[in-house]
């Protein structure tokens, strides 16, 4: 069977939400509440109204224009966490606490 670049891209994108064990096998994660990149990206699009970057992620300007009451840190810290989470800057510190807080405050 031959795969096109488009096929490989679709497979790779769908694997963003997979969890793997130590041997590289996909773990069946059927938890409804588990936060995934796909869920988070959709939420960002819904909250900001913007999906112009990186296959549906929101842009810097739209992210910084939102006002969410009760966040623990400045909105820019959450943007840095988003950049790390989506893979733009792997050297940034991992701030899943901010990603999860943002998700919980905004999901319906």
C-alpha positions in Angstrom: 0.0 0.0 0.0 1.3 3.4 -0.9 0.6 6.6 1.1 0.7 10.1 -0.2 2.1 13.1 1.7 -1.5 14.1 2.4 -2.3 10.7 3.9 0.7 10.8 6.2 -0.2 14.4 7.3 -3.8 13.2 8.2 -2.4 10.2 10.1 0.1 12.3 11.9 -2.4 15.0 12.8 -4.9 12.4 14.2 -2.1 11.0 16.4 -1.7 14.4 18.2 -4.4 13.2 20.6 -3.0 9.7 21.1 -1.2 8.5 24.3 1.6 6.0 23.8 3.1 3.5 26.2 6.8 2.9 26.7 6.9 0.5 23.7 5.3 3.0 21.3 1.9 1.4 21.2 -1.2 3.6 21.4 -3.0 3.4 24.8 -6.8 3.3 24.6 -7.6 6.6 26.4 -11.4 6.8 26.3 -11.7 9.3 29.1 -14.3 11.9 28.0 -12.8 14.7 30.1 -9.2 14.2 29.0 -7.8 17.4 27.5 -6.4 17.0 24.0 -4.7 19.4 21.6 -7.7 19.1 19.3 -10.2 20.0 22.1 -8.0 22.9 23.2 -7.5 24.2 19.7 -11.3 24.1 19.1 -11.9 25.9 22.4 -9.4 28.6 21.5 -11.1 29.1 18.2 -14.5 29.4 19.9 -13.3 31.8 22.6 -11.2 34.1 20.2 -13.2 33.7 17.0 -9.8 33.1 15.3 -8.4 30.0 13.6 -5.9 31.5 11.2 -2.6 30.0 12.3 -1.1 26.5 12.2 -4.0 24.4 11.0 -6.7 26.1 13.0 -4.9 27.7 16.0 -5.7 31.3 16.9 -3.2 34.1 16.4 -1.3 36.2 19.0 -3.4 39.4 18.5 -6.8 37.6 18.9 -5.6 35.7 21.9 -4.3 38.8 23.7 -7.6 40.6 23.0 -9.7 38.3 25.1 -10.7 39.2 28.6 -11.2 36.2 31.0 -12.0 37.0 34.6 -10.2 35.3 37.4 -7.1 34.0 35.6 -4.1 33.5 38.0 -1.6 35.1 35.7 -1.3 37.7 33.0 -2.8 36.7 29.6 0.6 36.7 28.0 1.8 33.8 30.3 -1.1 31.8 28.9 -0.1 32.7 25.3 3.4 31.4 26.0 1.9 28.2 27.4 -0.1 27.9 24.2 3.0 28.3 22.1 4.7 25.6 24.0 1.7 23.3 23.9 1.2 23.6 20.2 4.9 22.9 19.6 6.2 26.3 18.3 8.8 26.8 21.0 10.0 23.6 22.6 12.4 25.5 24.8 9.7 27.3 26.7 8.8 25.9 30.1 5.9 23.4 30.2 2.9 25.2 31.7 0.1 22.6 31.4 -1.3 24.1 34.6 -2.1 27.3 32.6 -3.5 25.3 29.7 -5.7 23.3 31.9 -6.9 26.4 33.9 -7.7 28.2 30.7 -9.5 25.2 29.3 -11.6 24.7 32.5 -12.5 28.4 32.8 -13.8 28.5 29.2 -15.3 25.1 28.4 -19.1 24.9 28.4 
